[in-house]
Amino acid sequence: MTMLHLTDISKSFGSQVILDEASLHVKPGMRIGLVGPNGAGKTTLLRIIVGDMSLDGGDINARKGLRIGFLPQEIEEIADHAVIDEVLASYADVLMAEQRLAELGEALSHAYRGAGGEDAGAELLHELGLVQTAFEAAHGYELEARAQSILRGMGFCETDFHRPIAELSGGWRMRVALARLLMEQPDLLLMDEPTNHLDLESLLWLEEFLLGWQGALIVISHDRYFLNRMVTHVVDLDRGMLDLYAGDYDHFEIEKRQRFEALVSAAKNQQREIDAAESFIRRFRAKNTKAKQVQQRIRRLENTERIDAPSLERKTIKFRFPQPPRTGRVVAEVRHVRKSYDGNVVYKRLDLVVERGEKIALVGPNGAGKSTLLKLLAGVIEPDAGIVKLGHNVRREYFAQHQLEVLHADQTVLKAVEEVAGPVGRLAEVRSYLGTFLFTEDDVTKKVGVLSGGEKARLALARMLMDPAGLLLLDEPTNHLDMGSREVLTVALRQFEGSVVFISHDRHLINAIGTKVIEVRDGRLTHYQGDWEYYQWKKTQDGQDGSVQGTVPTPSPPSAAKPETTRTSAPRTGSAKASTTAKPTAAVKAAPLATAAPATTTATAAEAKNKPVPVAAVSYQERKDVLRRHRKVEKRILELEALQSRLAGVLSDPVHMSDYELLLSTSEELRTTRDELTSLYEEWEGLAETVTSLDMGG
């Protein structure tokens, strides 16, 4: 049953077409990632659904009684009262019932103590029963506990629950708005870039919360990791059309490429037929004997709907980090540093060494001191005690999470870059340089204050990269960047030969460039010599308090050093990036597969499952059973791989692009097939080792 129908909807702003007779059907339980190039109209579509914007044409029909919740990118205004009151604001009637229960209880006490108490008490008791029943039906006793649980997940402490919202920054106000939405539990939740204002731990909590969400979800996000975990479908908004894909973001990218290639092939074939028909018409137009055939071809050409195969290439930032001058081995050193704010001690005795070529990701709970550490390294704040010292020939650049910390709202884009361009001779390069960051001739005269979040992020990056520095300090550098720009930045950071210390909730970025993860918690730094995958695996293995939630353990650790919890500097082990768990191979018969365990399987269980059976402990019949099972599993794997290929072919066939029922059922069958294959790969690997042991032993 469909809960929301978008039928042939159209929307334009002047000559810019946002939606061109686009259609989409949202069903219960669907978790949709809405993607598309910057400016395609993703936010506009969400605002149209909630009724903030009108349509030029088409219809939107919702199921009767459908409750829709919407989280915009920015909160324009929010009620001026306490945090917990805002989260519970949608339950005003339930809270009034709770207050009424207290009043009735007190009135009953007075009635029974006074004259004629029984008559008066009977009436009050009747009302008390009605209010009590309604209050319990609304789960009134659970409301405040549930609200507090959500606020804790969003990173709030108990002392924050009764703080006035007016005291909070914009990012924290967004968290309050998100907590209120989650508390309301709408049937359809619309979220526009919800991850931009969350730290990593809050993001992981949100993922787990949404994975258990019973309603439908449409989310705009440029976080690849988030989309891959969260969505069951992807809707691509491009050139005014809405194309539905079943599966996660990685599958969407593959299938979109396949659909595009099929469309290009069909367009080429059609063009060949058109060229042949036009050639025939030109050749025989003047011949009476061919007049009938000529007219047939003319009518056919007139009725032919031309296949338009758009380019997949998008405008993205095109740059490569300039390589900095060579520095000494030690790039920065923090020694015996103490730092506190208004009596709140963040670090008592902090020590850290950053070496040349290291790319360090800082992770940890909100308020642990990640941004403080980055600002200490950047020289933005001074320590109360101790020293922060740069190494030989080291210059640093700081990319702030809140761009207005380093940008002046009344400056133009051009002036903002010219002031860091250096020698006068370089000023002529600035306009061309800004063009590589997608700022056109008209854009460079814009004031910084009117730029979007993505434009400010690009401008701050442009300023930072105008002159190379040996140490880059980045606070959420991918916030507000679209998927393509994030990927270009990731590649550039990977190629950068200097040192990088960064804070990011983009796990794809941490995996791609991180040589070390440092967890900041309770004034201590714990070093993990590896990337995000190693960090999450090690946290799961250790089973420590505060371990990362929402992660998938791998069956064996990547090659990395044992983590060191310390208040002193990390051991100087160089900057080589730790290797990650081996990827599975495609051919079953080639070699045993190393696959990631399912989310419900621990590394220990996976190792036990795949451990070969000792040869001496196996009888003849048991050996025979092992060999039979091995052949049976191998046969089943080959069957499923063939089925997987056929299902992928159905999903990529342009003929089925509008058959949503077929796409949905095929996608679900493909997901089931992949899950079974993952399990069989693990079983096959263990059996293969056992068979090898049997052959060697017998």
C-alpha positions in Angstrom: 0.0 0.0 0.0 1.5 3.4 -1.1 1.4 6.1 1.5 2.4 9.0 -0.7 1.9 9.5 -4.5 3.8 12.1 -6.5 2.2 12.1 -9.9 3.6 14.1 -12.9 4.8 17.0 -10.6 6.4 20.1 -12.1 8.2 23.0 -10.6 10.3 25.8 -12.1 12.1 28.9 -11.0 12.2 31.2 -14.0 14.0 29.3 -16.7 15.4 26.7 -14.3 13.3 23.5 -14.4 13.5 21.7 -11.1 10.8 19.0 -11.7 9.5 18.1 -15.1 6.4 15.8 -14.8 8.2 13.6 -12.3 6.6 10.8 -10.4 7.4 8.8 -7.2 5.4 6.4 -5.0 6.5 6.0 -1.3 5.5 2.9 0.5 5.6 2.1 4.2 9.0 1.0 5.4 10.9 2.5 2.5 14.1 4.3 3.5 14.9 6.5 0.5 18.2 8.4 0.0 17.5 11.4 -2.2 20.6 12.2 -4.3 21.5 14.4 -7.2 23.9 17.2 -8.2 24.0 20.5 -6.3 21.1 22.7 -7.4 19.1 19.8 -8.8 16.2 20.7 -6.4 16.4 18.1 -3.6 15.5 20.5 -0.8 12.8 22.0 -3.0 11.2 18.6 -3.4 11.1 18.0 0.4 9.6 21.4 0.9 6.9 20.7 -1.7 6.0 17.4 0.0 5.5 19.2 3.3 3.5 22.0 1.7 6.0 24.8 2.2 6.2 25.3 -1.6 3.5 25.1 -4.3 3.5 23.0 -7.5 3.3 24.4 -11.0 1.6 21.2 -12.1 0.9 17.6 -11.1 -0.6 16.1 -8.0 0.5 14.9 -4.5 -1.8 12.5 -2.8 -1.2 11.3 0.7 -2.8 8.5 2.6 -5.5 9.7 4.9 -4.1 10.7 8.3 -0.5 10.6 7.1 1.8 12.4 9.6 4.9 13.9 8.0 7.9 15.2 10.0 10.5 17.5 8.4 14.0 18.4 9.5 15.4 21.3 7.3 19.1 22.1 6.8 18.9 25.2 9.0 16.4 26.1 11.8 15.0 29.6 11.1 13.4 30.0 14.5 12.7 27.8 17.5 10.6 28.3 20.6 12.3 30.1 23.5 12.0 27.6 26.3 14.0 24.7 27.8 15.4 21.8 25.7 13.3 19.1 27.3 10.1 21.2 26.9 10.8 21.7 23.2 11.3 17.9 22.6 8.0 17.2 24.5 6.1 20.1 22.8 4.1 17.8 20.5 2.7 16.0 23.6 1.1 19.1 25.2 -2.2 17.3 25.6 -0.6 14.4 27.4 1.4 16.7 29.7 -1.8 18.6 30.5 -3.5 15.2 31.3 -0.6 14.5 33.7 -1.1 17.9 35.4 -4.8 17.2 35.6 -4.2 13.8 37.3 -2.2 15.6 40.0 -5.0 18.2 40.4 -7.6 15.5 40.6 -5.6 13.6 43.2 -5.3 16.7 45.4 -9.0 17.5 44.9 -10.0 14.0 45.9 -8.0 14.3 49.1 -9.8 17.5 50.0 -13.2 16.1 49.1 -13.0 13.0 51.3 -11.9 15.1 54.2 -14.7 17.6 53.9 -18.5 17.3 54.3 -20.4 15.3 51.6 -17.1 13.8 50.6 -18.5 10.7 49.1 -20.7 12.4 46.5 -18.1 14.9 45.5 -15.4 12.2 45.5 -17.4 9.9 43.2 -17.6 12.5 40.5 -13.9 13.3 40.8 -13.0 9.6 40.9 -15.0 9.1 37.6 -13.0 11.9 35.9 -9.8 10.6 37.4 -10.4 7.2 35.8 -11.1 8.7 32.4 -8.0 10.9 32.5 -5.9 8.0 33.8 -7.0 5.7 31.0 -6.3 8.3 28.3 -2.9 9.1 29.9 -1.8 5.5 30.0 -3.1 4.9 26.4 -0.8 7.7 25.3 2.2 6.1 27.2 2.4 9.2 29.3 4.5 7.6 32.0 7.2 6.8 29.3 7.3 10.2 27.6 9.9 12.0 29.6 12.2 8.9 29.9 12.0 8.5 26.1 12.7 12.1 25.5 15.8 12.0 27.8 17.0 8.9 26.1 16.8 10.6 22.7 18.5 13.7 24.0 21.4 11.6 25.4 21.8 9.9 22.0 22.0 13.4 20.5 24.9 14.2 22.8 23.1 16.2 25.5 24.0 15.8 29.2 21.4 15.8 31.9 22.5 19.3 32.9 21.5 20.5 29.4 17.9 19.2 29.6 16.6 22.3 31.3 18.9 24.9 29.6 17.1 27.6 27.6 17.4 26.9 23.8 18.4 30.5 23.3 21.8 29.7 24.9 22.5 27.0 22.3 24.5 27.3 19.1 22.9 26.7 15.7 24.2 23.2 15.6 22.8 22.3 19.0 19.5 23.8 18.1 19.4 21.5 15.1 19.9 18.6 17.4 17.0 19.7 19.6 14.8 19.9 16.5 15.9 16.4 15.4 15.2 15.0 18.9 11.7 16.5 18.8 11.0 14.9 15.4 12.3 11.5 16.6 10.1 11.8 19.6 7.0 12.5 17.5 7.5 9.3 15.5 5.8 10.5 12.2 4.7 8.1 9.5 7.1 9.7 7.0 10.3 11.4 8.1 12.0 13.9 5.8 15.5 14.9 6.7 17.7 17.4 4.8 21.4 16.8 5.6 20.8 15.5 9.2 24.5 14.4 9.7 26.1 17.9 9.2 25.5 18.9 12.9 26.3 15.6 14.5 29.6 14.2 15.9 30.5 10.7 15.1 29.0 9.0 18.2 25.7 10.9 17.8 25.7 9.9 14.1 26.2 6.2 15.1 23.4 6.5 17.6 21.1 8.1 15.0 21.8 5.3 12.6 20.9 2.6 15.1 17.7 4.5 16.0 16.6 4.9 12.4 17.4 1.3 11.5 14.7 0.4 14.0 12.3 3.1 12.7 8.9 1.7 11.7 7.9 4.5 9.5 9.2 5.6 6.0 12.2 7.9 5.5 13.4 10.3 2.8 16.8 11.7 3.6 19.2 14.0 1.7 22.8 13.2 2.6 26.3 13.3 1.0 27.6 10.8 3.6 28.2 7.6 1.6 28.7 5.5 4.7 25.4 6.8 6.2 23.5 6.1 3.0 24.9 2.6 2.6 23.8 1.7 6.1 20.5 3.4 6.1 18.7 3.3 2.8 16.7 0.6 1.1 16.2 2.7 -2.1 17.9 5.6 -3.8 16.0 8.3 -5.7 18.1 10.2 -8.2 16.8 13.7 -9.0 18.4 14.7 -12.2 17.3 17.0 -15.1 13.8 17.3 -13.5 13.1 13.5 -13.3 13.0 11.1 -10.3 14.5 7.7 -11.0 14.1 5.0 -8.3 16.8 2.4 -7.6 16.5 -0.4 -5.2 19.5 -1.0 -2.9 22.1 1.1 -1.1 24.2 3.9 -2.5 27.1 1.7 -3.8 24.5 -0.4 -5.7 22.9 2.8 -7.1 26.2 4.0 -8.5 26.8 0.6 -10.3 23.3 0.4 -11.5 23.1 4.0 -12.7 26.3 3.4 -14.8 24.8 0.2 -16.2 21.5 2.0 -17.1 23.5 4.8 -18.6 25.6 2.4 -20.7 22.5 0.6 -21.9 20.8 4.0 -22.8 23.9 5.1 -24.7 23.9 1.8 -26.6 20.2 2.2 -27.4 20.7 5.8 -28.5 23.6 4.8 -30.8 21.5 2.0 -32.4 18.6 4.4 -32.8 20.8 7.0 -34.4 22.1 4.5 -36.9 18.5 3.7 -37.8 17.7 7.4 -38.1 20.7 8.0 -40.3 19.8 5.1 -42.6 16.2 6.3 -42.9 17.3 9.9 -43.7 19.8 8.6 -46.2 17.0 6.6 -47.9 14.7 9.6 -48.0 17.4 11.9 -49.5 18.3 9.3 -52.1 14.8 8.3 -53.3 12.6 11.4 -52.5 12.5 12.3 -56.2 11.6 8.7 -57.5 7.9 8.0 -58.0 8.5 4.3 -57.6 9.8 4.8 -54.0 7.3 7.4 -52.9 5.4 5.1 -50.7 8.5 3.8 -48.9 9.8 7.4 -48.5 6.5 8.6 -46.9 6.6 5.6 -44.5 10.1 6.5 -43.3 9.2 10.1 -43.0 6.2 9.3 -40.8 8.3 6.8 -38.8 10.9 9.5 -38.1 8.2 12.0 -37.1 6.8 9.5 -34.6 10.1 8.4 -33.2 10.8 9.5 -29.6 14.5 10.3 -29.6 16.5 8.6 -26.8 18.4 11.2 -24.8 21.5 9.8 -23.2 22.8 12.4 -20.8 26.4 12.6 -19.7 27.2 11.2 -16.3 30.0 13.7 -15.8 29.3 16.4 -13.3 31.0 19.7 -12.5 33.2 18.9 -9.5 36.1 20.7 -7.8 39.2 20.0 -9.8 42.4 20.5 -7.8 45.4 18.8 -6.4 47.0 19.9 -3.2 50.3 21.8 -3.8 53.0 19.8 -2.1 54.5 21.7 0.9 58.2 22.2 1.5 59.9 19.3 3.3 59.6 19.5 7.0 61.5 17.8 9.9 60.4 14.4 11.1 58.4 15.9 14.0 55.8 18.2 12.6 54.1 19.3 15.8 54.6 18.5 19.5 52.2 19.0 22.4 54.0 18.7 25.7 52.4 18.7 29.3 49.5 20.8 28.2 46.7 21.7 30.5 43.5 23.3 29.2 40.2 24.3 30.9 37.1 26.4 30.3 35.4 28.2 33.2 36.7 25.7 35.6 35.9 22.6 33.4 39.2 20.8 32.9 39.5 19.3 29.4 43.1 18.2 29.6 45.3 17.9 32.7 48.5 16.8 31.1 48.3 16.3 27.4 51.1 15.0 25.3 51.1 14.3 21.5 53.6 14.1 18.7 52.6 14.5 15.0 55.1 13.2 12.5 55.7 14.0 8.9 53.2 12.3 6.6 50.8 11.2 9.3 47.1 11.6 8.7 45.4 11.4 12.0 41.6 11.2 12.6 40.4 12.4 16.0 37.3 10.6 17.2 35.4 10.5 20.5 32.2 11.6 22.2 30.9 15.2 22.0 32.6 17.5 24.5 35.6 15.2 24.9 38.0 17.9 23.5 38.6 17.0 19.9 38.0 20.6 18.6 40.0 21.9 21.6 43.0 19.7 20.6 42.7 20.8 17.0 42.6 24.5 18.0 45.6 24.1 20.3 47.6 22.6 17.3 46.3 25.5 15.1 47.3 28.2 17.7 43.7 29.4 17.8 43.7 29.0 21.6 46.6 29.0 24.0 47.2 26.3 26.7 46.9 27.2 30.3 50.1 25.4 30.9 52.6 23.4 28.8 53.7 24.1 25.3 52.6 23.5 21.7 55.6 23.6 19.3 55.8 23.3 15.6 58.7 21.3 14.0 61.4 22.5 11.6 60.1 24.4 8.5 56.5 23.7 9.4 53.6 26.1 8.6 50.1 25.2 9.5 46.6 25.8 8.0 43.4 25.5 9.9 40.0 24.7 8.3 37.3 25.6 10.8 34.0 23.7 11.1 32.0 26.9 11.3 33.2 28.8 8.2 32.4 32.3 9.6 35.1 31.8 12.2 37.6 32.5 9.3 35.5 34.2 6.7 34.2 37.8 6.8 30.6 38.1 5.7 31.0 41.5 4.1 33.9 40.4 1.8 33.5 39.3 -1.7 34.6 35.8 -2.8 37.4 37.3 -4.9 38.7 39.5 -2.0 38.6 36.6 0.4 41.1 34.7 -1.7 43.1 37.7 -2.9 44.0 38.5 0.7 45.8 35.1 1.1 47.2 35.0 -2.5 50.5 36.5 -1.5 52.6 38.4 -4.0 50.8 40.9 -6.3 51.9 38.9 -9.3 49.6 36.1 -8.3 46.4 38.2 -8.2 45.9 37.5 -11.9 45.7 33.8 -11.1 42.9 34.2 -8.5 39.9 34.3 -10.9 41.1 31.2 -12.8 42.0 29.5 -9.5 38.5 30.2 -8.2 37.0 28.7 -11.3 38.5 25.3 -10.4 36.4 25.5 -7.2 33.3 26.1 -9.3 33.1 29.8 -8.7 32.0 31.5 -12.0 32.7 35.0 -13.1 29.4 36.1 -11.5 30.0 34.1 -8.3 33.3 35.8 -7.5 31.6 39.1 -6.8 29.1 37.6 -4.3 29.4 38.6 -0.7 30.5 35.8 1.6 27.4 36.3 3.8 25.0 35.2 1.1 26.9 32.0 0.2 25.4 28.6 0.9 27.0 26.2 3.3 28.6 24.3 0.4 29.9 27.4 -1.2 31.5 28.6 2.1 33.2 25.2 2.5 34.6 25.5 -1.0 35.8 29.0 -0.5 37.5 28.1 2.8 39.3 25.2 1.0 40.4 27.5 -1.8 41.9 29.9 0.7 43.7 27.1 2.5 45.2 25.6 -0.6 46.3 28.9 -2.2 49.7 28.4 -0.5 50.8 25.0 0.7 51.4 24.2 4.4 53.1 21.2 5.9 50.4 20.7 8.5 46.7 20.8 7.7 44.2 20.9 10.6 40.7 20.1 9.4 37.5 20.3 11.4 34.7 18.5 9.4 36.1 19.4 5.9 33.5 17.5 4.0 30.5 19.2 5.6 28.2 20.7 2.9 30.3 19.2 0.1 28.4 17.1 -2.4 29.4 13.5 -3.1 31.6 14.3 -6.1 33.4 17.1 -4.4 34.0 14.9 -1.3 35.6 12.2 -3.5 37.9 14.7 -5.2 38.9 16.1 -1.8 39.5 12.5 -0.5 41.8 11.7 -3.5 43.7 15.0 -3.0 44.3 14.4 0.7 45.5 10.9 0.0 48.1 12.3 -2.4 49.1 15.1 -0.1 52.6 14.6 1.3 52.3 16.7 4.3 50.7 15.9 7.7 46.9 16.1 8.4 45.1 16.1 11.7 41.3 16.1 11.2 37.9 15.6 12.8 35.3 14.1 10.6 32.1 12.0 10.9 32.7 10.9 7.3 33.8 7.3 7.9 34.6 7.0 4.2 37.1 9.8 4.5 38.7 8.3 7.6 39.0 4.9 5.9 40.4 6.4 2.7 43.2 8.6 4.2 43.6 7.7 7.9 47.0 6.3 8.9 46.0 6.5 12.6 42.9 7.0 14.7 43.1 8.8 18.0 40.2 8.4 20.4 39.8 11.4 22.7 37.9 10.5 25.9 38.1 11.8 29.5 41.2 13.8 28.8 43.1 10.8 27.4 44.3 9.9 23.9 44.1 6.3 22.8 46.1 5.6 19.6 45.0 3.1 17.0 47.6 2.5 14.3 45.1 2.0 11.4 42.0 3.4 9.8 38.3 3.4 10.8 37.8 -0.3 10.0 40.6 -1.3 12.3 39.5 1.1 15.0 35.9 -0.3 15.0 37.2 -3.8 14.9 39.6 -3.2 17.9 36.9 -1.5 19.9 34.5 -4.5 19.4 37.3 -6.9 20.3 38.2 -5.1 23.5 34.6 -4.7 24.5 35.5 -1.4 26.3 33.0 0.9 27.8 31.9 3.5 25.3 32.8 1.3 22.4 31.6 2.3 19.0 28.0 1.2 18.2 26.5 0.4 14.9 29.7 -1.1 13.4 30.3 -4.4 11.7 33.1 -6.5 13.3 35.5 -8.2 10.9 36.6 -11.8 11.4 40.3 -11.0 11.7 42.1 -7.7 12.5 43.8 -5.6 9.8 47.6 -5.5 10.2 48.0 -2.8 12.8 49.8 -2.1 16.1 48.1 -2.7 19.5 46.3 0.5 20.6 48.0 2.5 23.4 46.0 4.4 25.9 48.2 7.2 27.1 48.4 10.8 28.2 51.8 11.0 26.5 52.8 11.1 22.9 52.1 8.2 20.5 55.0 5.9 19.6 56.8 7.1 16.5 56.0 4.4 14.1 56.0 6.2 10.8 53.1 7.0 8.6 52.5 3.9 6.6 48.8 3.3 6.3 47.7 0.1 8.1 46.3 -2.6 5.7 42.6 -3.6 6.0 40.9 -6.9 5.9 41.2 -8.7 2.5 38.4 -8.2 0.1 36.5 -11.4 -1.2 37.4 -12.7 -4.6 34.9 -13.3 -7.3 35.7 -16.9 -8.3 34.9 -19.6 -5.7 37.4 -22.1 -7.0 40.3 -19.8 -7.1 41.1 -19.4 -3.4 39.5 -19.3 0.0 37.5 -16.2 0.5 38.1 -13.6 3.2 34.8 -11.9 3.7 33.4 -9.6 6.4 31.2 -11.2 8.9 27.5 -10.3 9.1 26.5 -7.7 11.7 25.3 -10.3 14.1 28.5 -12.4 14.0 31.5 -11.7 16.2 35.1 -12.2 15.1 35.5 -15.0 17.6 32.4 -16.9 16.4 33.6 -16.5 12.8 37.0 -17.9 13.6 35.5 -20.8 15.4 33.1 -21.5 12.5 35.9 -21.5 9.9 38.4 -23.4 12.0 39.4 -26.6 10.2 38.6 -29.9 11.8 41.7 -31.8 13.1 42.5 -34.7 10.8 43.1 -37.2 13.6 39.7 -36.6 15.0 37.8 -37.4 11.8 36.6 -40.9 10.9 36.2 -42.2 7.3 32.5 -41.5 7.3 33.1 -38.0 8.7 35.7 -37.3 6.0 33.2 -38.4 3.4 30.5 -36.1 4.8 32.9 -33.2 4.8 33.8 -33.7 1.2 30.2 -34.1 0.2 29.2 -30.9 2.1 32.1 -29.1 0.5 31.0 -30.0 -3.0 27.3 -29.2 -2.1 28.2 -25.7 -0.8 30.4 -25.0 -3.8 27.6 -26.0 -6.2 25.1 -23.8 -4.3 27.5 -20.9 -4.5 27.9 -21.2 -8.2 24.1 -21.4 -8.6 23.6 -18.3 -6.4 26.3 -16.3 -8.3 24.6 -17.1 -11.6 21.2 -16.0 -10.0 22.9 -12.8 -8.7 24.1 -12.0 -12.2 20.6 -12.5 -13.7 19.0 -10.4 -11.0 21.5 -7.6 -11.5 20.7 -7.8 -15.3 17.0 -7.3 -14.6 17.7 -4.2 -12.4 20.0 -2.6 -15.0 17.7 -3.2 -18.0 16.1 0.1 -19.0 13.0 -1.7 -20.1 12.1 -2.2 -16.4 12.9 1.4 -15.3 9.3 2.3 -14.5 8.2 -1.1 -13.2 8.6 -0.3 -9.5 7.0 -3.5 -8.3 9.4 -5.6 -10.3 12.4 -3.5 -9.2 11.4 -3.8 -5.6 10.8 -7.6 -5.7 14.0 -8.2 -7.7 16.0 -6.0 -5.3 14.7 -7.9 -2.3 15.6 -11.2 -3.9 19.0 -9.9 -4.8 19.6 -8.9 -1.2 18.5 -12.3 0.1 20.8 -14.0 -2.5 23.8 -11.8 -1.4 23.2 -12.6 2.3 23.1 -16.3 1.6 26.3 -16.1 -0.5 28.1 -14.2 2.4 27.2 -17.0 4.8 28.1 -19.8 2.2 31.5 -18.1 1.5 32.4 -18.4 5.1 31.3 -22.0 5.4 33.1 -22.8 2.1 36.3 -21.3 3.4 36.2 -23.4 6.6 35.4 -26.6 4.6 38.1 -25.8 2.0 40.7 -25.6 4.8 39.4 -28.9 6.3 39.5 -30.6 2.9 43.1 -29.4 2.5 44.0 -30.8 5.9 42.4 -34.1 5.1 44.4 -34.4 1.8 47.6 -33.6 3.6 46.8 -36.0 6.4 45.7 -38.9 4.3 
